[in-house]
Amino acid sequence: MNKKDLDTRFLEAVEIASQMTQASLPQDVQLRLYAFYKQATYGTLSYNHSESYDLRNAFKTNAWIQISHLSIEEAKEQYIEIINSLLEK
């Protein structure tokens, strides 16, 4: 599968996700989607220890750090897989 196909599938998954409500998704799924989205769109996080984070942002940052070893393409694939699995339910 070429990059364009992956990008198209990713954008379609993002569109589907944007129509889901937070209340319909468990928090761990929300965090994984957030992390894969960030990795897919921004690449590896450059973490600044001096920044002040509240607890919510700390969880989000931690989720992103945990998957920072993935390439942008791998993160897109994982994001798509999660969305597809949610649609199957």
DRENDO-1510 file (C-alpha; in Angstrom, 1 decimal, always signed):
<recs>
REC; n; res; u; v; w
REC; 1; MET; +0.0; +0.0; +0.0 .
REC; 2; ASN; +1.4; +3.4; -0.9 .
REC; 3; LYS; +1.7; +6.5; +1.3 .
REC; 4; LYS; -1.3; +8.2; -0.4 .
REC; 5; ASP; -3.5; +5.3; +0.4 .
REC; 6; LEU; -2.4; +5.3; +4.0 .
REC; 7; ASP; -2.9; +9.1; +4.3 .
REC; 8; THR; -6.4; +8.8; +2.8 .
REC; 9; ARG; -7.3; +6.0; +5.1 .
REC; 10; PHE; -5.9; +8.0; +8.1 .
REC; 11; LEU; -7.9; +11.1; +7.2 .
REC; 12; GLU; -11.1; +9.0; +6.9 .
REC; 13; ALA; -10.4; +7.5; +10.3 .
REC; 14; VAL; -9.9; +11.0; +11.8 .
REC; 15; GLU; -13.2; +12.1; +10.3 .
REC; 16; ILE; -15.0; +9.1; +11.8 .
REC; 17; ALA; -13.3; +9.8; +15.2 .
REC; 18; SER; -14.3; +13.4; +15.1 .
REC; 19; GLN; -18.0; +12.3; +15.0 .
REC; 20; MET; -17.6; +10.1; +18.1 .
REC; 21; THR; -18.5; +11.5; +21.5 .
REC; 22; GLN; -16.0; +11.4; +24.4 .
REC; 23; ALA; -18.7; +9.8; +26.5 .
REC; 24; SER; -18.9; +6.9; +24.0 .
REC; 25; LEU; -15.2; +6.0; +24.4 .
REC; 26; PRO; -13.4; +4.6; +27.4 .
REC; 27; GLN; -10.7; +7.0; +28.6 .
REC; 28; ASP; -7.9; +4.5; +27.8 .
REC; 29; VAL; -9.1; +4.4; +24.2 .
REC; 30; GLN; -9.3; +8.2; +24.0 .
REC; 31; LEU; -5.7; +8.4; +25.3 .
REC; 32; ARG; -4.4; +5.8; +22.7 .
REC; 33; LEU; -6.2; +7.6; +19.9 .
REC; 34; TYR; -4.7; +10.9; +21.1 .
REC; 35; ALA; -1.2; +9.5; +21.2 .
REC; 36; PHE; -1.4; +7.8; +17.8 .
REC; 37; TYR; -2.9; +10.9; +16.3 .
REC; 38; LYS; -0.1; +13.1; +17.7 .
REC; 39; GLN; +2.6; +10.7; +16.6 .
REC; 40; ALA; +1.0; +10.4; +13.2 .
REC; 41; THR; +0.7; +14.2; +12.7 .
REC; 42; TYR; +3.7; +15.6; +14.6 .
REC; 43; GLY; +6.1; +12.7; +14.9 .
REC; 44; THR; +8.1; +12.0; +18.1 .
REC; 45; LEU; +7.4; +14.3; +21.0 .
REC; 46; SER; +10.1; +16.7; +22.0 .
REC; 47; TYR; +9.3; +16.9; +25.7 .
REC; 48; ASN; +10.2; +20.0; +27.7 .
REC; 49; HIS; +10.5; +19.2; +31.4 .
REC; 50; SER; +10.2; +22.8; +32.5 .
REC; 51; GLU; +6.6; +23.1; +31.2 .
REC; 52; SER; +3.8; +23.0; +33.7 .
REC; 53; TYR; +1.2; +20.4; +33.1 .
REC; 54; ASP; -2.0; +19.6; +34.8 .
REC; 55; LEU; -2.9; +15.9; +35.5 .
REC; 56; ARG; -4.9; +15.5; +32.3 .
REC; 57; ASN; -2.1; +16.8; +30.1 .
REC; 58; ALA; +0.4; +14.6; +32.0 .
REC; 59; PHE; -1.7; +11.5; +31.0 .
REC; 60; LYS; -1.8; +12.7; +27.4 .
REC; 61; THR; +1.9; +13.4; +27.3 .
REC; 62; ASN; +2.7; +10.0; +28.9 .
REC; 63; ALA; +0.5; +8.2; +26.3 .
REC; 64; TRP; +2.4; +10.0; +23.5 .
REC; 65; ILE; +5.8; +9.2; +25.0 .
REC; 66; GLN; +4.9; +5.5; +25.3 .
REC; 67; ILE; +4.4; +5.2; +21.5 .
REC; 68; SER; +7.1; +7.6; +20.5 .
REC; 69; HIS; +9.2; +4.7; +19.1 .
REC; 70; LEU; +6.6; +4.3; +16.3 .
REC; 71; SER; +7.1; +5.8; +12.9 .
REC; 72; ILE; +4.5; +8.2; +11.5 .
REC; 73; GLU; +3.2; +5.5; +9.2 .
REC; 74; GLU; +3.0; +2.9; +12.1 .
REC; 75; ALA; +1.1; +5.4; +14.2 .
REC; 76; LYS; -1.4; +6.1; +11.4 .
REC; 77; GLU; -1.9; +2.3; +10.9 .
REC; 78; GLN; -2.5; +1.9; +14.7 .
REC; 79; TYR; -5.0; +4.8; +14.7 .
REC; 80; ILE; -6.9; +3.3; +11.8 .
REC; 81; GLU; -7.0; -0.1; +13.4 .
REC; 82; ILE; -8.5; +1.3; +16.6 .
REC; 83; ILE; -11.2; +3.2; +14.7 .
REC; 84; ASN; -12.0; +0.1; +12.6 .
REC; 85; SER; -12.3; -2.0; +15.8 .
REC; 86; LEU; -14.6; +0.5; +17.3 .
REC; 87; LEU; -16.8; +0.5; +14.2 .
REC; 88; GLU; -17.1; -3.3; +14.4 .
REC; 89; LYS; -18.6; -3.2; +17.9 .
</recs>
